Amino acid sequence: MNGQEAESWVSFHPPGGSACYRVIMWVDGAVSAQRLSAWRRARMESVERMQEAGMRGARGALAAAQQEMQILNRDIEAEAFAFFTRAQDVRASGLLAALRADAGVLGCRLGKSAAEVWLELQDETGVDVHVQSWQRAASGAAWSADVIVERTTAEDAAAWQRANGVAAEELIAETEDVPFRHTTVLLREATDALQAAEGKVIVDVTLGGGGHSERLLRAGATVWGIDRDPTARAAARRRLAGYGERLQVLNGNFRELGKLMHERGVEAVDGVLADLGVSSPQLDTAERGFSFLAEGPLDMRMDPALPRSAADIVNEADEAELADILWQYGEEHAARAIARRIVQQRTRGRIATTTQLANTICSALPRRGRQHPATRSFQALRIAVNDELGALDELLVAGFSLLKSGGRMAIITFHSLEDRKVKRFFERVTKPEIDRPEWAQPRPNPEYAARSVTRKPITPGEAELAVNPRSRSAKLRVIEKI
Ligand SMILES: C[S@@+](CC[C@H](N)C(=O)[O-])C[C@H]1O[C@@H](n2cnc3c(N)ncnc32)[C@H](O)[C@@H]1O
């Protein structure tokens, strides 16, 4: 963008104190030149109407023109964002560095060909000066001269931050249109158990593709959806966009549920739902490195920002630690033999891919029966990388204490290690009395605070198993706080 073009669009600066702005800018080609010039013309006319109404002091006409301008902006922005998946790369890293270095930037959403930036200005620098410096930093991009700048309020900016509370790097992934195919497990059973209805607030701590959340929203509830995986959050946001403010999507680990909610002023909820484990897209995307069936980097991090990948553990943990992980988290009987073979193998070079690890395991443990020899070891590594069991322990305590009286917690588990933890925790809080052999008689349980809604765990029926074999190990347990 040259200086002349910049002047032609805007030079805002706050009239005093601080002011918030929402800026949309995109690279040329994201919207056709004809469309852009039609938009520019319409916008010009709208500005003229606004000026005229402003001079006449005609408040009604001014408000109508302002609304018209907002609609014009929203339309073109929607078109630019729809283009994200097809457009060229925006040289995002330079842009991100500039956005991060700009103290006024509250947050941003980057796509392949456009950026939405929220800015708070305390000083007299015009918005255009900031925009030009960001665009200069992404020098490889042919920025369109047209930029949308909207004055907003601090409250709107805070609401946007709450809904999009994610790091800028992730947001690049968030706007990419990756198809997310996950068949929700025990959909009806889990959501019915939570008794969703208008006015109720439910936290879905494993948002995934939003399958459970969608049914909760349809029943009228307000849903906080948490996921540590940016791809899942993006998919859920797309799928559930129609529910507006009733859905709030959060980036976070459910082990910090209490803190995540507290920071947003939510002290008690009517329901907590967890559908543990991984989503199908996590398993099926070879590059995420979860599956021994597809060649990919040995990664397995649900949250790409985690410091330690599966490859780091496999190549750096000592033999005893490896054996421990395989035994504890995979209940793998051949844990020691596999750990020994991994340590031997890595002296020849780093074990970097899923298939290298799967082959190493197979060489230590010949195939017996229908299960692939690497199944348990891969499960164990995934649990270790993501500290799934530690997070579950903390979720159970935090989720239960967040419940209102009469609120329900529903947890779906996929293997015995998880289910055992849920079962024990639920027993701990639902038993009115504790009995020990050394006591003459049972004593009141100080932790008693809930009743069981499911006497036995609910499992998928024949129909569900037929269409979704991955649901076969699912177990749903539900309790209600007294
Ligand atoms: C089985 S999927 C949920 C699918 C979802 N119920 C649906 O119907 O689309 C589990 C999701 O939980 C997320 N997850 C697992 N552990 C998590 C944790 N500790 N904190 C936040 N999200 C987690 C995963 O990233 C994954 O997207």
Ligand as a Chemical Component Dictionary entry (heavy atoms), coordinates in Angstrom:
data_LIG
# 
_chem_comp.id                   LIG 
_chem_comp.type                 NON-POLYMER 
_chem_comp.pdbx_formal_charge   0 
_chem_comp.three_letter_code    LIG 
# 
loop_
_chem_comp_atom.comp_id 
_chem_comp_atom.atom_id 
_chem_comp_atom.alt_atom_id 
_chem_comp_atom.type_symbol 
_chem_comp_atom.charge 
_chem_comp_atom.model_Cartn_x 
_chem_comp_atom.model_Cartn_y 
_chem_comp_atom.model_Cartn_z 
_chem_comp_atom.pdbx_ordinal 
LIG C1  C1  C 0  -13.511 -37.206 21.793 1  
LIG S1  S1  S 1  -13.187 -35.576 21.350 2  
LIG C2  C2  C 0  -14.662 -34.697 21.719 3  
LIG C3  C3  C 0  -15.668 -34.771 20.619 4  
LIG C4  C4  C 0  -16.902 -33.951 20.863 5  
LIG N1  N1  N 0  -17.616 -34.368 22.046 6  
LIG C5  C5  C 0  -17.814 -34.003 19.644 7  
LIG O1  O1  O 0  -18.907 -34.546 19.751 8  
LIG O2  O2  O -1 -17.445 -33.493 18.600 9  
LIG C6  C6  C 0  -12.162 -35.076 22.662 10 
LIG C7  C7  C 0  -11.660 -33.648 22.539 11 
LIG O3  O3  O 0  -11.166 -33.263 23.801 12 
LIG C8  C8  C 0  -9.994  -32.524 23.649 13 
LIG N2  N2  N 0  -9.225  -32.696 24.867 14 
LIG C9  C9  C 0  -8.675  -33.825 25.349 15 
LIG N3  N3  N 0  -8.052  -33.590 26.506 16 
LIG C10 C10 C 0  -8.234  -32.270 26.778 17 
LIG C11 C11 C 0  -7.835  -31.424 27.857 18 
LIG N4  N4  N 0  -7.099  -31.892 28.876 19 
LIG N5  N5  N 0  -8.209  -30.139 27.829 20 
LIG C12 C12 C 0  -8.937  -29.650 26.805 21 
LIG N6  N6  N 0  -9.334  -30.403 25.741 22 
LIG C13 C13 C 0  -8.980  -31.697 25.746 23 
LIG C14 C14 C 0  -9.333  -33.096 22.428 24 
LIG O4  O4  O 0  -8.484  -32.152 21.827 25 
LIG C15 C15 C 0  -10.529 -33.480 21.551 26 
LIG O5  O5  O 0  -10.833 -32.468 20.641 27 
# 
loop_
_chem_comp_bond.comp_id 
_chem_comp_bond.atom_id_1 
_chem_comp_bond.atom_id_2 
_chem_comp_bond.value_order 
_chem_comp_bond.pdbx_ordinal 
LIG C1  S1  SING 1  
LIG S1  C2  SING 2  
LIG S1  C6  SING 3  
LIG C2  C3  SING 4  
LIG C3  C4  SING 5  
LIG C4  N1  SING 6  
LIG C4  C5  SING 7  
LIG C5  O1  DOUB 8  
LIG C5  O2  SING 9  
LIG C6  C7  SING 10 
LIG C7  O3  SING 11 
LIG C7  C15 SING 12 
LIG O3  C8  SING 13 
LIG C8  N2  SING 14 
LIG C8  C14 SING 15 
LIG N2  C9  SING 16 
LIG N2  C13 SING 17 
LIG C9  N3  DOUB 18 
LIG N3  C10 SING 19 
LIG C10 C11 SING 20 
LIG C10 C13 DOUB 21 
LIG C11 N4  SING 22 
LIG C11 N5  DOUB 23 
LIG N5  C12 SING 24 
LIG C12 N6  DOUB 25 
LIG N6  C13 SING 26 
LIG C14 O4  SING 27 
LIG C14 C15 SING 28 
LIG C15 O5  SING 29 
# 
